[in-house]
Amino acid sequence: MALIVAAGLPFWPSLARAHNSRPWLWDVAAQFQWEAYGGADMTGHAWSVYAGTTYAIASDVRHDGFRIRSAAGFGNYSYTSRRWDGTRRNVVGFDGIQASTELLVGYQHIFGPLVVKGFVGGVVERHAITPFDEENEVSGGRYGFKAALETWLTIGERGYLQSELAWSQPFHSYNARLRTGYRLTPAWSIGLEAHALGNAAYDAARIGGFLRLESNWGEISVSGGQFADGDDRTGLYTTIGLMWRF
């Protein structure tokens, strides 16, 4: 059976992450309790979009404290696999639609140059595949547990290292991304990223680069590079994400 891409799964908030707190980035007088974020991801056989919010309970979102995060995503993907038609196995093309919503609670703590965020909660996810694929276990609707861990480490005056890990129970979906960046200016930075993602029926790896612009009120990031998956497909990927504080 061909492995499928779970478009955008999990819908990780790639920009609603732990940040460093360098004084030339943050206006200490400003107060923000909300972050709104969204983005899109695209390859040759899949696309997805997502949006969500993070609320800081009784604190600034850039400081220590409890968080509530909600997110939703939608995507489309395609794959081929051999199926028995009664006389022989033929190659069949399938189209999938995925939708997901999640609600998580978590906590952020700053350990000097290291910022750590952890979240746990619930997720609801549904895959609708046309034509129906009885051999694909990633199909239908399920709900279950989700956990996420995000870190940000400031390295010297201009460098940083960022990681994101997430796992959700319904279809054993996972996401792991590591970024290393360098500040060209206080606002602009560039870097490299490595990324692994998948679920019970799909595995993929990515490697590429990114460009990031940030300010006191938010940021935007664009990345792209090469991907390869367990179905022996290769190609290019592109992602864009943005975040706004208020």
N, C-alpha and C positions, 0 to 999 in steps of 0.2 A: 504494500500500500504506500502510495506517495505521502510524504509528510506535508502538512498544510501550514500556512502562516496564519497565526491568530493576529489579525491586523491590529497593531497598536496594543496588544495585550502583553503585560498589563499596562493600563493607561497611567504610566508613572508621571507625576508632575515634575518634569525635569528642571523646571526653573523655580519651583516652590521648595527650595532646598536650604540647607544650612549655609550661611554666608560668613565670611570673616567680618571683623568689625573695625577695620582700619579707619582712622579719623577722617582721612580725606575722601572716604566713600560715604560716610553717614553724617547727617546733620543731627547732632544729639538733641537739638531742641524740637525736632519733629517727632510726632508720635503716630504710630501706625498699628492698628489692631487687626487689619485684614490684609490678605494677599489674594488677588484674583489672578488666575493663570489659565493659559490655553496653548494649544499648539497643533501641529500636524506632522504626520510621518508618511513617507511614500517610497515604495520600491516598484519594480516593474510588474509585480503581480499582486500588490496590495497597497491600500491607503487607509489612513485612520485620522480622526480628529478627536480632541479631548478638551475639557474645560473643567475648572473647579475653583474652590476657595479654601483658604486656611484662616481660621479665626484664633487669635491669641486671647486666652482667658485671663483677664486682669493683668495684662502686661503688654509691652511692645513686642511685635513679632520678631524683632531683632535681638531680643533679650531672653533670658531663661524663663521657662514657664510652660504651662499646659496648652495644648493645641487641639482644635477640632478641625478635621479636614473632610471635605466632601468633593466628589468628582464623578464625572460621567464621560463616556466615550462611545464612539460609533466608528465602524470600519467595514471595509469590503475586501475580500481576498479571493483568489482562484487557485486551483491545483488540478492535477490530472493523476489518475491511478487506474490500474487494470481491474476490471470487474467481470464476473461471470454472467453471460447472457443466456445460459442454458445449453450452449454448444461450445463456446470457447470464451477465453478472457480477452476482452477488448479494452483499449484505452478510452477512458471516459473523462470528460472535463466537468469540473464542479465549480460552482460559485458560492461563496459564503458571505453572510452578513453577520456581524457581531455587534452587540450592544452591552454596555456594562455600566453599573453605578456602584459607588462605594461610600461608606461613612466610617471614618477612623478617628480615634483619639490618640493623643501622643504627648510627648514632652521634649523640650529642647533644653540642652545645657551647654554652656560654654566653658571649656577647660583651657584658658589662655588662647593659644593660636588654633585650638581644635574645637569645632562646633559639632555636636552630635544631636540628631533627631531620631526618635523612635516612635512608630505608630502601630496600633493594632485595631482591628475592627471587623466589619462585615462587608462582603461584596456580593452582588447579584450579577450574573452574566448569562448571556444567551447567544447561541450560534444557530443560524438557520441556513441550511445547505440545500442547494438546488442543482440537480435532482437529489432526492434524499439518499444519503450515503450510510447504509446500515453497518459498514465496516469501520466507520470513523467514530471513535469514542468521544471526540470533542464535538458534540452535537446536542441541541436542545438547551434547556434552561436549568441552571443550578445556582445555589447560593451557599456561602460558607465563610470561612475565616480568611483574613488577610493580614500580613505583617510587613512592615517596611522599615528600613534603617538607612539614614542619610548622614554623611559626614562631610566636613569641609576643613581642610588643614592649610593654614597660611604658612608659606615657606619663604623666609626672608622678606625683602621689601617688595618683590614683584611676583613671586611664584605662588601657586596654590595647587592642591591635590583634592579632588572631589570624588566621592563614591556614592553609589545608589544601589541598594539591594531590596528586592521585593519578592514575595511569594504569596500566592493565593490558592486556597483549597479547592474550589469547584472543579477546575480542570488541571490542577497542579501546574499552574502558570508561574513562570519565574522571569526575573529581570535583574541583570547585574551590569552596571556600567561604571567605568573608571575614567576620569578625566584628569589631565595635568595641564595647567595653563600658565601663561606668562603675560604680565601686564605691559603692554606697549606704552600706555598712558594710564592715569587713574580710572578712566572710563572704558578704554578698549583693551581687550585681551584676546590672544589666540592660543590654541593648544591642540593636543591630540586626545583621542578617545578610543577605548576598546569596549565592546558591548556584546553581551550574550543574552539571548532571550528565547522563550519558547513555552511549550506546554506539553501535555501528555502525548500529543501527536506531531509535535514540530520542535525542531531545534535550529537555531541560527546564530551566527557570529558576525560581528561587524568591526571594522577598524577604519578610522577616518580622522578628520580634523574639524575644528569649530572656530567660529568668530563670535565674540560676546561683547555686548555694549551694556553697561550698567550705569545707573544713577541712584540718587537717594530714593526715588519713587518707584524704581522697578528696573527691569532689564529685558533684553531680547537676545536670543542666541540662535545661530544658524549653523548646522553641521552637515557633513556629507562624507561619503567614502565608499568603500567596497564591502559587500556582504557575500556570505556563502551559507547555504543551509543543508540540512540532512537529506534533501531530495536532489542533491547535486546541482542545484541552481546557484548561479553567481550573478552579480550585477551591482548596480549603484543604488545607494539610499540617500535620502535627503530628509532632514528634520528641521523644523522651526518651532521655537517656543518663546512665549512672552509672559511676563509677570508684572502686575501693577499693585503697589501698596496704597492703602488709604485708611 
